[in-house]
Amino acid sequence: DVCLYAGSLVPEEILSHCPEGAKLVNTAPMSLDEIMDEIVAAHASGHDIVRLHSGDLSVWSAMGEQLRRLRALNIPYDVTPGVPSFSAAAAALGAELTLPGVAQSLVLTRTSGRASSMPDGETLANFGRTGATLAIHLSVHVLEKVVDDLVPHYGANCPVAIVWRASWPDQQIIKATLGTIIDATEGTRGRTALIMVGHAIGAEGFDESCLYAGDYDRRYRPVGTNPRFPEGTE
């Protein structure tokens, strides 16, 4: 009956799936109080309500504060998961972000902005010391700082990919290294972009997983005369 959507991020084509006659509310110019007023009024009228966000609601979605208010108002809700931008970007790149012997961790992070500062310790330099694959959100406008913070830990030759509007029809990808990405993106940087950094991106010289090795004894494929997990055991 009522769909509240962020018009700055949600493609208009998605709204075509709303029922005919549904009330569509673009929340891009609205404050949290105004958004909640719409929800409360619709709930009081007995309407079904959709709060439509882009991507994955579990990160940088402002979902937490909305759900907190719904709980305080005893308004029931459920959450439908979305596709995270890092996952869409990895699919576009044809890349696995955790490779044997290269990286086994993925860090989702951002740089400090006007709306959200970063807690002490959550710096690119600190994350960079781990060698993990980094998915850096909301930061393409400070790409120079990202490069300066990460080169000491990953090296100038470390692969970088910037993916604009991942999974959208007008998606764009630029691949480079930490040493060349600034020049490679000169004049092309948009706001809705994800920076992927790490030696797993585009890597070819990595070990194959032991899980599928012919001599790897596992529960679903016992190996040898004295397997660790005999066939039929739990």
MARFINU-45521 format. One record per residue (C-alpha): residue in one letter; x, y, z. Coordinates in steps of 0.1 Angstrom, whole numbers, plus 5000, padded with zeros to 4 digits. Example, Ala and Ser with C-alpha at 12.3 -4.5 7.8 and 13.67 -1.06 7.14 Angstrom:
<nodes>
a512349555078/s513749895071/
</nodes>
This chain:
<nodes>
d500050005000/v502950245009/c506550234996/l509150465011/y512350464989/a515550654987/g515250814953/s518950904952/l519950534953/v517050314943/p516450264905/e513050384893/e512650054875/i512249874908/l509250084917/s507349924888/h506949614911/c504849814935/p501149744934/e499049974912/g497750264933/a500450224960/k501650554976/l505250614966/v507350834990/n510750954980/t512650985013/a515851144998/p514851495009/m513351385042/s514651375078/l514351065099/d511451225119/e509551285086/i510150935074/m508950785107/d505851015106/e504950865072/i505450505086/v503450575117/a500550725098/a500450445073/h500550185101/a497750355119/s495650335088/g496349965085/h498449985054/d501249745044/i504549935043/v507749875024/r510850075034/l513050025003/h516850065006/s519549984981/g522149704987/d522749535020/l520749675049/s523349545075/v525949815066/w525650195062/s521950185056/a520650385086/m518350085092/g519350045129/e517950385139/q514650315121/l514249975136/r514950105170/r512050355166/l509750085153/r510549875184/a509850165207/l506450215189/n505649845190/i505349845152/p506149495139/y508549455110/d510749205092/v513949255073/t514649125038/p518349095030/g519849264999/v522949214978/p525949394993/s527849624970/f531149434976/s529449114965/a528049274934/a531449424927/a533249094932/a530848924908/a531449194882/l535249144886/g534948774885/a537048764916/e537148564948/l538148794976/t539648524998/l542248304981/p544448034997/g547848175007/v546948524996/a544148665018/q541648495041/s539848805055/l537749075040/v537349415057/l534349625049/t535249985059/r535050355049/t536850675056/s535550945079/g532851165065/r530551445075/a527751215085/s529850955103/s533250975119/m535450675123/p536050525158/d539650525171/g541650235157/e539450185127/t541850335102/l542950225068/a546450195080/n545449965108/f543349745085/g546149755059/r548649605083/t546549285082/g547049235045/a543349155042/t541249235011/l539649575016/a536249685004/i536350065010/h532950235007/l531950595004/s535550704999/v536350754962/h536251134968/v539351094990/l541150844968/e544451024972/k544250965010/v543350605005/v546350544984/d548650735008/d547450525037/l547650185020/v550850194999/p553150155029/h551349825037/y550349675003/g552949824980/a552450044950/n551949734928/c548949604947/p545849554925/v542949804929/a539549804913/i537050074915/v533549974906/w530850244900/r527250144905/a527849774908/s525249564891/w523449864875/p523149884837/d525650174837/q528149994858/q531750094852/i535049934863/i538550064863/k541449824873/a544849954882/t547349944911/l547750164941/g550550334922/t548450404891/i544850434902/i544850804907/d545950884872/a543750604858/t540550764873/e541351124866/g538151294856/t536050984859/r535350964896/g531650934906/r530150934940/t528550584940/a531650374938/l533450104958/i537250074961/m538549714962/v542149674973/g544149354979/h546549104964/a543548864959/i542049084932/g542948944899/a545448704913/e546448394893/g549448254912/f547648124943/d547447774958/e544347554950/s542047484980/c542847174999/l539147105003/y538946964967/a542346804965/g542146434956/d544046334987/y542246545012/d540246335036/r536846485044/r533546365057/y531846355023/r534746205005/p536745955027/v540245885014/g542645595020/t542345265039/n541945435073/p539945755066/r539346005093/f535646005085/p534645655074/e531745645050/g528445655067/t529645815099/e528546155112/
</nodes>
